[in-house]
Amino acid sequence: MRTALVIGTGLIGTSAALALHARGVQVFLEDHDQAQARTAAALGAGIAEAPPGPVDLAIVAVPPAHVATALAEAMRRGVARAYLDVASVKGGPRRELEAAGCDLSRYLGTHPMAGKERSGPLAAAADLFEGRPWVLTPPRDGDTEVLNLALELVALCRAVPVVMDADAHDRAVALVSHTPQLLSSLVAARLKGADETAVRLCGQGIRDVTRIAASDPAMWIDILSANPGPVADVLAEVAADLDETVRSLRALESDDKDARGAGADGIEDVLRRGNAGRERVPGKHGTAPAVYENVAVYIGDQPGELARIFADAGRAAVNIEDVRIEHATGQQAGFIQLMVEPQAVPVLTAELRERGWSIRQ
């Protein structure tokens, strides 16, 4: 791939353009908002002007509701040898293109499984896709050259290609992406009118659950409008579980011993099913999830503390598998949770204590 045209210079489009430009591809940028395209160009994503002739690949990075229109217009203009989109929904745009009579032999629907809570070119990063799955949904009669260009794009962005059927993809993202967004927003919405005293008690658990609730509502309305059925199907199952959980909790309030026992059984069932589902979430590098132990260390909120604790862990020859920070309420301090292999816990704990760190038991 020598040349590419990115249509839509938001987070995903600009990130792809940055990755391609960094690896020697000449990238042209197009957006209905010329100021946004110029911003992406100023960041080093490419040139904010029309290409002089057909490029190797056109990447349509617009909201799902506008994908088919943007693709059809690009095909009509003949701007590229091959076309793909990066929208988070795949079945609907393809059916719209078919209904419009577009030549789909030069098109392939894709979806990079990466993003941020922030949108727009200023949130973009050339490494946004590194190590992330990038779904390709080639039709059975698709052109090999188009697939090869899509695979080259994925490789240049250092992502991991995953081939799926378009409708199967839409059902999958409804489960692992779109429904979690709504559930996060529903939990966060409970905080809007909550008493200030209650909000002050927020800890790491509520921060984890509500992190993605900070996402742009307009962006998510576009996404959910393009995939409402599969998301509603998942939410209906969640609603059934919620109804049963509410009944179980009410039963725990009962004076009847048998009712309380049934309520406890109901709560245990949903918690254990949650355990089983969580165990299926891939671990590091997409491998099976490993069991790590947590070493919680008291840490001050000042420059250099994180670097110092990582350096001390390195001196102990312990690999930090994952890390989380739990901020203390009303203090310029908190706990850093270092996830390590179980056999490394005593070695790391001893080394950190020797170097003056306070370990939470």
C-alpha positions as CSV (number, residue, x, y, z in Angstrom):
1,M,0.0,0.0,0.0
2,R,1.5,3.3,-1.1
3,T,-1.5,5.7,-0.8
4,A,-4.7,5.9,1.3
5,L,-7.6,8.2,1.7
6,V,-9.2,8.5,5.1
7,I,-12.7,9.9,5.0
8,G,-13.7,11.0,8.5
9,T,-10.9,12.4,10.8
10,G,-12.3,11.5,14.2
11,L,-10.6,9.3,16.8
12,I,-10.5,6.1,14.7
13,G,-9.8,7.7,11.3
14,T,-7.1,10.0,12.5
15,S,-5.4,7.2,14.5
16,A,-5.4,4.9,11.4
17,A,-4.0,7.8,9.4
18,L,-1.3,8.5,12.0
19,A,-0.2,4.8,11.9
20,L,-0.1,4.6,8.1
21,H,1.7,7.9,7.7
22,A,4.3,6.9,10.3
23,R,5.0,3.8,8.2
24,G,5.5,5.5,4.9
25,V,2.1,5.5,3.4
26,Q,1.0,8.8,1.7
27,V,-2.3,9.6,3.4
28,F,-4.9,12.1,2.2
29,L,-7.6,13.3,4.7
30,E,-11.2,14.2,4.0
31,D,-13.9,15.4,6.4
32,H,-17.1,17.4,6.1
33,D,-15.6,19.5,8.8
34,Q,-12.5,20.9,7.1
35,A,-11.2,22.4,10.4
36,Q,-11.1,18.8,11.8
37,A,-9.3,17.5,8.8
38,R,-6.7,20.3,9.1
39,T,-6.3,19.5,12.8
40,A,-5.6,15.9,11.9
41,A,-3.1,17.0,9.3
42,A,-1.4,19.3,11.8
43,L,-0.9,16.3,14.1
44,G,1.0,14.5,11.3
45,A,-1.8,12.2,10.0
46,G,-1.4,13.2,6.4
47,I,-2.5,15.9,3.9
48,A,-5.9,17.6,4.2
49,E,-6.6,17.7,0.5
50,A,-8.1,15.5,-2.3
51,P,-5.7,12.9,-3.9
52,P,-4.7,13.6,-7.5
53,G,-6.0,10.2,-8.6
54,P,-7.3,6.9,-7.2
55,V,-5.5,5.8,-4.1
56,D,-4.8,2.2,-3.1
57,L,-7.3,2.1,-0.2
58,A,-10.1,4.4,1.0
59,I,-10.9,4.1,4.7
60,V,-14.4,5.4,5.6
61,A,-14.3,6.4,9.3
62,V,-17.7,8.0,9.8
63,P,-20.6,7.2,12.2
64,P,-22.5,4.0,11.4
65,A,-25.6,5.8,10.2
66,H,-23.5,7.6,7.5
67,V,-21.2,4.8,6.4
68,A,-23.3,3.6,3.4
69,T,-23.8,7.1,2.1
70,A,-20.1,8.0,2.4
71,L,-19.1,4.7,0.8
72,A,-21.5,5.1,-2.1
73,E,-20.3,8.6,-2.7
74,A,-16.6,7.6,-2.6
75,M,-17.3,4.7,-5.0
76,R,-19.2,7.0,-7.3
77,R,-16.2,9.3,-7.4
78,G,-13.8,6.4,-8.0
79,V,-11.4,7.6,-5.4
80,A,-9.7,4.2,-4.7
81,R,-9.0,0.7,-5.9
82,A,-10.5,-0.7,-2.7
83,Y,-12.9,0.5,0.0
84,L,-13.4,-0.4,3.6
85,D,-15.1,1.1,6.7
86,V,-14.2,1.0,10.3
87,A,-17.7,1.4,11.9
88,S,-18.7,-0.6,15.0
89,V,-21.6,-2.2,13.1
90,K,-21.3,-4.3,10.0
91,G,-24.5,-5.9,8.8
92,G,-26.6,-2.8,8.4
93,P,-24.2,-0.8,6.2
94,R,-23.6,-3.7,3.9
95,R,-27.3,-4.2,3.4
96,E,-27.8,-0.5,2.7
97,L,-25.0,-0.6,0.0
98,E,-26.6,-3.6,-1.6
99,A,-30.0,-1.9,-1.6
100,A,-28.4,1.2,-3.3
101,G,-27.0,-1.1,-6.0
102,C,-23.3,-0.4,-5.2
103,D,-20.6,-2.7,-6.5
104,L,-19.5,-4.6,-3.4
105,S,-16.7,-6.5,-5.0
106,R,-14.3,-3.7,-4.0
107,Y,-15.6,-3.3,-0.5
108,L,-14.9,-5.0,2.9
109,G,-16.4,-4.1,6.2
110,T,-14.0,-3.9,9.2
111,H,-14.1,-2.9,12.8
112,P,-11.0,-2.2,15.0
113,M,-11.8,-3.1,18.6
114,A,-10.1,-0.1,20.1
115,G,-11.3,3.3,21.3
116,K,-11.3,5.9,24.1
117,E,-13.8,7.8,26.2
118,R,-12.8,10.9,24.2
119,S,-13.5,11.5,20.6
120,G,-12.1,13.7,17.8
121,P,-8.6,14.0,16.2
122,L,-7.0,15.4,19.3
123,A,-7.7,12.1,21.1
124,A,-6.1,10.1,18.3
125,A,-2.9,8.0,18.7
126,A,-0.8,6.1,16.2
127,D,-0.5,3.2,18.6
128,L,-4.3,3.0,19.4
129,F,-4.7,-0.3,17.6
130,E,-1.5,-2.1,18.6
131,G,-2.2,-5.6,19.8
132,R,-6.0,-5.1,19.5
133,P,-8.4,-7.3,17.5
134,W,-9.4,-5.8,14.2
135,V,-12.5,-7.6,12.8
136,L,-12.7,-8.3,9.0
137,T,-16.0,-9.4,7.5
138,P,-15.2,-10.5,3.9
139,P,-18.1,-11.8,1.8
140,R,-17.7,-15.3,0.3
141,D,-17.3,-13.8,-3.2
142,G,-15.1,-10.9,-2.1
143,D,-12.1,-9.8,-4.1
144,T,-8.7,-11.2,-2.9
145,E,-6.9,-7.9,-3.6
146,V,-9.4,-6.0,-1.3
147,L,-8.8,-8.6,1.5
148,N,-5.1,-8.3,1.1
149,L,-5.2,-4.5,1.3
150,A,-7.3,-4.8,4.5
151,L,-4.9,-7.2,6.0
152,E,-2.0,-4.9,5.1
153,L,-3.8,-2.0,6.9
154,V,-4.3,-4.2,10.0
155,A,-0.6,-5.1,9.9
156,L,0.6,-1.5,9.5
157,C,-1.6,-0.5,12.4
158,R,0.0,-3.5,14.3
159,A,-3.4,-4.9,15.2
160,V,-4.6,-8.6,15.2
161,P,-6.9,-9.6,12.3
162,V,-10.1,-11.6,13.2
163,V,-12.4,-12.8,10.4
164,M,-16.1,-13.0,11.2
165,D,-19.5,-13.0,9.6
166,A,-21.0,-9.5,9.6
167,D,-24.2,-10.3,11.5
168,A,-22.2,-12.6,14.0
169,H,-20.0,-9.6,14.6
170,D,-22.9,-7.3,15.4
171,R,-24.3,-9.8,17.9
172,A,-20.8,-10.2,19.5
173,V,-20.3,-6.4,19.9
174,A,-23.8,-6.1,21.3
175,L,-22.7,-8.4,24.1
176,V,-19.1,-7.3,24.7
177,S,-19.2,-3.6,23.9
178,H,-22.6,-1.9,23.3
179,T,-24.5,-3.5,26.3
180,P,-21.6,-2.8,28.8
181,Q,-21.7,0.9,27.7
182,L,-25.4,1.1,28.5
183,L,-25.0,-0.7,31.8
184,S,-22.2,1.5,32.8
185,S,-24.3,4.6,32.0
186,L,-27.2,3.1,34.0
187,V,-25.1,2.7,37.1
188,A,-23.5,6.1,36.7
189,A,-27.0,7.7,36.3
190,R,-27.9,6.5,39.8
191,L,-25.1,8.9,41.1
192,K,-26.6,12.0,39.4
193,G,-29.1,12.7,42.1
194,A,-27.4,10.8,44.9
195,D,-26.6,12.5,48.3
196,E,-23.1,14.1,48.4
197,T,-22.2,12.0,51.4
198,A,-22.9,8.8,49.5
199,V,-20.9,10.0,46.5
200,R,-17.9,10.8,48.7
201,L,-17.7,7.0,49.5
202,C,-17.0,6.1,45.9
203,G,-14.1,3.7,45.6
204,Q,-12.3,1.8,42.9
205,G,-15.3,-0.5,42.3
206,I,-17.6,2.3,41.2
207,R,-14.8,3.9,39.2
208,D,-14.2,0.7,37.3
209,V,-17.9,0.1,36.6
210,T,-18.6,3.7,35.5
211,R,-15.4,4.5,33.6
212,I,-16.9,4.2,30.1
213,A,-20.0,6.1,31.2
214,A,-17.9,9.2,30.4
215,S,-18.2,8.5,26.7
216,D,-19.7,10.9,24.2
217,P,-23.6,10.4,24.1
218,A,-23.9,11.6,20.5
219,M,-21.3,9.0,19.4
220,W,-23.2,6.2,21.2
221,I,-26.6,7.2,19.9
222,D,-25.1,6.7,16.4
223,I,-23.7,3.3,17.3
224,L,-26.8,2.0,19.1
225,S,-29.1,3.2,16.4
226,A,-27.2,1.0,14.0
227,N,-27.4,-2.1,16.2
228,P,-30.6,-1.8,18.3
229,G,-31.9,-5.4,17.9
230,P,-28.9,-7.4,19.2
231,V,-28.4,-4.9,22.0
232,A,-32.0,-5.1,23.1
233,D,-31.8,-8.9,23.0
234,V,-28.9,-8.9,25.5
235,L,-30.5,-6.3,27.7
236,A,-33.7,-8.4,27.8
237,E,-31.6,-11.3,29.3
238,V,-30.0,-8.9,31.7
239,A,-33.4,-7.6,32.7
240,A,-34.6,-11.1,33.4
241,D,-31.6,-11.6,35.7
242,L,-32.2,-8.3,37.4
243,D,-35.8,-9.2,38.1
244,E,-34.8,-12.5,39.6
245,T,-32.0,-10.8,41.6
246,V,-34.5,-8.2,43.0
247,R,-36.8,-11.0,44.0
248,S,-33.9,-12.8,45.8
249,L,-32.9,-9.7,47.6
250,R,-36.5,-9.1,48.8
251,A,-36.6,-12.7,50.0
252,L,-33.6,-12.0,52.1
253,E,-35.7,-9.5,54.0
254,S,-38.3,-12.1,54.8
255,D,-39.0,-13.5,58.3
256,D,-39.4,-16.9,56.7
257,K,-36.2,-19.0,57.0
258,D,-37.0,-21.0,53.8
259,A,-37.6,-17.7,51.8
260,R,-34.3,-16.3,53.1
261,G,-32.5,-19.5,52.0
262,A,-34.1,-19.3,48.5
263,G,-33.0,-15.7,48.3
264,A,-29.5,-16.5,49.2
265,D,-29.4,-19.3,46.6
266,G,-30.6,-16.8,44.0
267,I,-27.9,-14.3,44.8
268,E,-25.2,-17.0,44.9
269,D,-26.4,-18.3,41.5
270,V,-25.9,-14.9,39.7
271,L,-22.6,-14.3,41.5
272,R,-21.2,-17.7,40.5
273,R,-22.4,-17.3,36.9
274,G,-20.6,-13.9,37.0
275,N,-17.5,-15.7,38.2
276,A,-17.7,-18.2,35.4
277,G,-18.2,-15.5,32.8
278,R,-15.4,-13.4,34.1
279,E,-13.1,-16.3,33.8
280,R,-13.7,-16.4,30.0
281,V,-12.5,-12.9,29.4
282,P,-9.1,-13.2,27.7
283,G,-6.0,-12.4,29.7
284,K,-2.7,-10.8,28.7
285,H,-2.0,-10.9,25.0
286,G,-5.3,-12.6,24.3
287,T,-4.2,-15.8,26.2
288,A,-6.3,-17.7,28.7
289,P,-6.7,-15.6,31.9
290,A,-4.1,-16.3,34.6
291,V,-4.5,-16.1,38.3
292,Y,-2.5,-13.3,39.8
293,E,-2.1,-12.2,43.4
294,N,-2.3,-8.6,44.5
295,V,0.4,-6.8,46.5
296,A,-1.1,-3.5,47.7
297,V,1.4,-0.8,48.5
298,Y,0.8,2.6,50.1
299,I,2.0,5.3,47.7
300,G,2.1,9.1,47.8
301,D,0.7,11.2,45.1
302,Q,3.8,13.0,43.9
303,P,6.2,12.9,41.0
304,G,8.5,9.9,40.8
305,E,6.7,7.5,43.1
306,L,5.5,5.2,40.4
307,A,8.9,5.1,38.7
308,R,10.5,4.3,42.1
309,I,8.2,1.4,43.0
310,F,8.5,-0.1,39.5
311,A,12.3,0.2,39.7
312,D,12.3,-1.5,43.1
313,A,10.1,-4.3,41.7
314,G,12.6,-4.7,38.9
315,R,15.5,-5.0,41.4
316,A,13.6,-7.9,42.9
317,A,13.4,-9.5,39.4
318,V,9.6,-9.6,39.6
319,N,7.4,-8.9,36.6
320,I,4.4,-6.7,37.2
321,E,1.6,-8.4,35.3
322,D,-1.0,-5.7,35.8
323,V,-1.4,-2.6,37.9
324,R,-4.3,-0.5,39.4
325,I,-4.3,2.6,41.6
326,E,-6.8,3.0,44.4
327,H,-6.9,6.7,45.4
328,A,-7.5,7.6,49.1
329,T,-10.4,9.8,49.9
330,G,-9.3,13.3,51.1
331,Q,-5.6,12.4,51.1
332,Q,-2.7,13.0,48.6
333,A,-2.0,9.2,48.6
334,G,-3.5,5.9,47.8
335,F,-2.7,2.2,47.2
336,I,-1.1,0.9,44.1
337,Q,-2.1,-2.7,43.5
338,L,0.6,-4.7,41.8
339,M,-0.6,-8.0,40.2
340,V,2.1,-10.6,40.1
341,E,2.5,-14.4,39.8
342,P,1.6,-16.1,43.2
343,Q,5.2,-17.4,43.7
344,A,6.5,-13.8,43.3
345,V,4.5,-12.3,46.2
346,P,6.9,-13.1,49.1
347,V,9.9,-12.0,47.1
348,L,8.3,-8.7,46.0
349,T,6.9,-8.0,49.5
350,A,10.2,-8.6,51.2
351,E,12.1,-6.4,48.7
352,L,9.6,-3.5,48.9
353,R,9.5,-3.6,52.7
354,E,13.3,-3.5,52.8
355,R,13.2,-0.4,50.7
356,G,10.7,1.4,53.0
357,W,7.4,0.7,51.3
358,S,4.3,0.1,53.4
359,I,2.4,-3.0,52.4
360,R,-1.3,-3.5,53.1
361,Q,-2.0,-6.8,54.6
